[in-house]
């Protein structure tokens, strides 16, 4: 994993802090273990067949229920209003409107939930949840979550999350996440992630990622990424990526990349790469690469490469324009540079101050031109050197 990935994953860990809203103090845990007494369900019920008004800790009601703190809840259909946080474990289902001064909580909430501190569910939150601090579902979340601190789903998140600190899914994320610090999916991310620090998918990322620091996929990235520092895919990066510092696709890159410093892949590059300093693709470049200092690959450049300093490749099939130095074993096409060094076969044209080819089947234009396969005195010539024999015919003559 790259250093950028490590930094962003550390930031992601900080983002998980909203989950503390769902935790108890150690003393509370000890008390719960020691106290197995069932909760009291004392309530003043103005109801008929569970329809009407309930004041207290009733288990089930259809209508309006007002309680200090929920405990042992079964089912509420309508409006549930609480003043303090729920007792653990959180149970039951609230369908409708849940309002809490500290924060509503239940096993499942379906509808609209509003909490001054937080909104917490044990299994599922589906609908709209708004909280001053955090919205937390220890299971799945589906809908709209808005919180001053964080929106967290400890399983899958589907919908829209907006928070001042972080939007986190410990499972898959599908939807839109906007956060001041980070948007994180600990599995696959599908959708749009916008954050001040980092947008991270610990598996595959599909969609649009924007971040002040970095966009990271620890698997494959497919889509559009814009980052202040870097865009990184530890798998294959496919799409359009723009970063002020670097764009990295460890297993390969396909698409268009623009970087202030470098574009790097351990695999093959397919597409258009533009970098202020350099483009590096260990297994080959298929397309066009423009590097301020250099374009380098251990494989073949099929297409074109332009660099102020150096173009280096095992083979160039297309064109190379280097301010100082072209270094390759095979050239098929055009090479332009101060020093064009073809250590193997050249088929085509080189233009420079010094041109060298171990085996020339084309033309050299420069102050000094060296074709090792030409016979003396035509091996080293000024201005122009050429060998127009076809490669197959030259091999037969040898």
VENDARA-V62468 format. One record per residue. PSI is psi in degrees with one decimal (none if undefined). OMEGA is omega in whole degrees, -180 to 180 (NA if undefined). NEAR is the number of other C-alpha atoms within 12 Angstrom. Layout:
psi,omega,near
PSI,OMEGA,NEAR
PSI,OMEGA,NEAR
This chain:
psi,omega,near
139.2,-179,20
163.3,178,24
-38.7,179,17
-41.9,179,32
-43.0,-179,31
-42.5,180,22
-44.8,-177,24
-34.4,177,39
-35.0,175,33
-42.9,177,20
-37.4,179,31
-37.6,178,38
-38.2,177,27
-35.4,-180,25
-28.7,-177,37
-6.5,-178,34
-28.7,177,27
-21.9,180,38
-17.0,177,34
-22.7,178,26
-27.9,-177,34
-4.2,-175,38
161.9,176,25
160.6,171,19
153.2,178,13
-38.1,179,10
-38.2,178,12
-39.6,180,15
-44.2,-180,16
-41.6,180,13
-37.4,-179,15
-39.5,180,18
-36.5,-177,13
-31.7,-174,10
105.4,179,13
11.5,-180,12
129.1,178,11
146.2,-180,14
150.3,176,23
138.9,178,16
37.7,178,22
132.1,180,20
152.1,171,21
109.7,-173,20
119.8,172,26
71.7,-171,20
162.0,171,19
115.3,-176,12
44.7,179,13
14.6,176,22
126.9,177,19
-138.5,-175,22
133.4,178,29
128.5,177,34
105.7,-178,28
-166.6,-172,29
54.5,176,33
148.8,-178,34
-38.1,-175,33
143.0,178,38
150.2,173,36
110.4,-178,29
-125.0,-178,29
129.0,180,32
129.6,178,41
126.7,-174,35
154.3,176,33
-56.3,-178,28
127.7,-177,34
139.7,176,46
131.6,180,33
34.0,-178,28
142.9,177,36
-69.9,-177,24
129.5,176,31
124.2,174,39
109.7,-179,31
-120.8,-177,30
126.1,178,35
120.4,-178,47
126.2,178,38
155.2,-179,35
-26.5,-177,26
169.5,-176,24
155.4,-179,33
155.3,174,39
155.7,177,33
147.1,-4,32
149.6,178,29
130.1,-176,34
175.2,171,29
179.2,-177,31
130.6,173,36
121.2,179,43
114.5,-178,32
-119.4,-178,30
123.5,177,33
122.1,-178,46
132.7,178,43
135.6,178,36
-49.6,172,28
-42.6,178,29
134.6,176,38
151.5,177,53
144.8,180,54
174.4,174,47
-45.2,179,37
136.6,172,38
127.0,178,48
113.1,-179,34
-129.9,-179,30
126.5,179,33
131.5,-179,47
126.9,-180,38
137.4,177,38
-38.4,176,30
-65.0,-178,34
166.9,171,43
124.7,-174,57
134.4,172,57
148.6,-179,45
-35.8,-175,35
-45.7,-172,29
136.1,168,39
119.6,-180,46
116.5,-180,39
-131.1,-179,33
127.7,180,34
127.6,-179,50
127.9,-177,39
149.4,178,40
-35.0,180,30
-68.5,-174,36
151.2,171,46
119.9,-175,61
128.2,170,58
122.5,178,48
-1.2,172,37
-125.5,-180,31
155.9,173,36
132.6,176,45
116.6,179,38
-137.7,-177,34
124.2,177,35
126.4,-179,49
125.4,-178,40
149.3,178,39
-31.3,-178,30
-64.9,-176,39
154.5,173,48
121.1,-172,61
132.8,169,61
119.5,-179,48
0.4,170,35
-121.7,-176,29
147.4,178,35
128.1,177,45
116.8,179,39
-138.3,-176,34
130.2,178,37
130.6,179,49
126.9,-179,40
160.9,179,38
-30.4,-178,31
-63.5,-175,39
152.8,170,47
120.1,-171,64
134.8,170,62
120.7,178,50
-2.4,171,36
-133.5,178,29
149.9,176,34
126.2,176,44
112.6,179,38
-139.9,-176,35
130.1,176,38
127.0,179,49
125.8,-174,40
149.4,178,39
-31.4,-179,31
-66.4,-175,41
152.6,170,49
120.7,-170,62
134.0,169,61
123.7,-180,51
3.4,171,35
-127.5,-178,28
145.9,176,34
127.4,177,45
112.9,179,39
-137.5,-176,35
128.6,177,38
122.6,-179,49
124.6,-177,40
158.3,179,42
-32.7,-177,32
-64.2,-176,40
144.2,172,50
118.6,-168,61
135.1,168,63
121.4,-179,49
2.6,170,36
-123.1,-177,28
147.9,178,35
126.5,178,45
116.5,179,38
-138.3,-177,34
128.3,178,38
129.2,178,49
133.6,-178,40
146.1,176,39
-28.7,179,30
-66.5,-176,36
154.4,171,48
122.7,-172,61
133.4,170,63
119.4,178,51
-2.2,170,37
-132.9,178,31
149.2,174,36
129.7,177,45
115.6,179,38
-140.4,-177,34
131.0,177,35
136.5,177,49
123.1,-175,39
144.7,178,39
-34.7,179,30
-64.8,-176,35
154.8,172,44
123.6,-172,59
132.9,170,57
120.1,178,47
-6.0,170,37
-128.5,179,31
135.5,178,36
121.4,-178,45
125.9,177,40
-140.2,-179,34
127.3,-180,33
132.7,179,48
129.4,180,40
146.3,-180,37
-31.1,-177,29
-64.8,-174,31
153.4,172,40
125.9,-175,56
128.3,170,53
101.9,-169,46
-31.0,-179,34
-5.3,179,28
158.8,179,36
134.6,175,45
120.7,178,39
-141.8,-177,33
127.8,179,33
138.6,178,48
126.0,-176,39
143.6,178,37
-31.1,180,29
-65.3,-173,30
154.0,170,38
123.8,-171,53
137.6,171,47
142.5,174,38
-14.2,-179,28
-141.8,180,30
151.2,175,37
128.3,177,46
113.8,177,33
-142.3,-178,32
125.4,180,32
131.1,178,49
124.4,-178,40
141.8,-180,37
-31.9,-180,29
-60.7,-176,31
157.9,173,37
124.2,-178,48
123.3,176,46
110.8,-171,43
-28.9,-173,29
4.8,175,27
157.6,178,39
123.6,180,45
95.4,-175,34
-134.7,-176,31
133.8,-178,35
133.6,178,49
115.9,-179,41
134.5,-179,39
-44.2,178,31
-46.4,-176,30
161.7,171,38
120.9,-172,49
135.9,172,46
148.1,174,36
-7.8,-180,26
-143.0,-175,27
138.2,170,39
114.3,177,43
101.9,-175,32
-110.2,-179,29
152.9,178,38
136.9,180,50
129.7,179,42
148.8,179,37
-38.6,-177,28
-68.3,-168,30
143.1,166,36
123.8,-178,49
128.5,-180,47
157.9,174,40
-39.4,178,31
148.2,175,40
117.1,176,48
92.0,-176,32
-117.6,178,31
152.4,176,37
130.0,175,53
110.8,-179,40
132.8,-179,37
-37.8,-178,27
-46.0,-162,28
125.3,168,35
124.6,179,45
116.6,-179,40
161.0,176,36
-24.9,-179,31
133.0,176,37
123.5,173,44
98.1,-177,34
-129.8,-173,30
134.0,174,34
125.2,180,50
128.2,179,40
165.3,178,36
-42.5,178,31
113.6,178,35
110.9,-176,46
107.4,178,44
105.3,-174,44
-4.9,177,27
-116.0,-173,26
132.5,173,34
122.9,174,43
100.0,-177,35
-144.5,-171,34
135.1,170,37
141.1,-180,48
122.2,-179,36
-174.7,175,33
-43.7,178,28
124.0,178,32
131.2,180,44
134.0,174,49
129.9,176,42
-37.2,178,27
111.1,-176,36
130.2,171,42
69.8,-176,34
-140.7,-172,33
141.0,173,34
131.1,177,43
120.3,-179,32
178.7,177,28
-40.6,179,22
129.6,-175,26
126.4,-176,37
122.4,175,40
105.0,-172,40
-23.0,-179,28
-6.2,175,31
148.6,178,27
150.2,176,16
142.3,7,11
19.7,-175,13
6.0,-177,19
-42.2,-180,25
118.2,-177,28
148.1,172,25
160.1,173,22
-58.6,-173,20
135.3,170,27
146.6,-179,35
159.5,172,35
108.9,-173,31
8.4,176,22
144.1,178,21
153.1,-175,19
-38.6,-179,21
-40.1,-179,13
-39.5,179,12
-38.1,179,17
-37.1,179,14
-39.9,-179,9
-31.9,179,10
none,NA,9
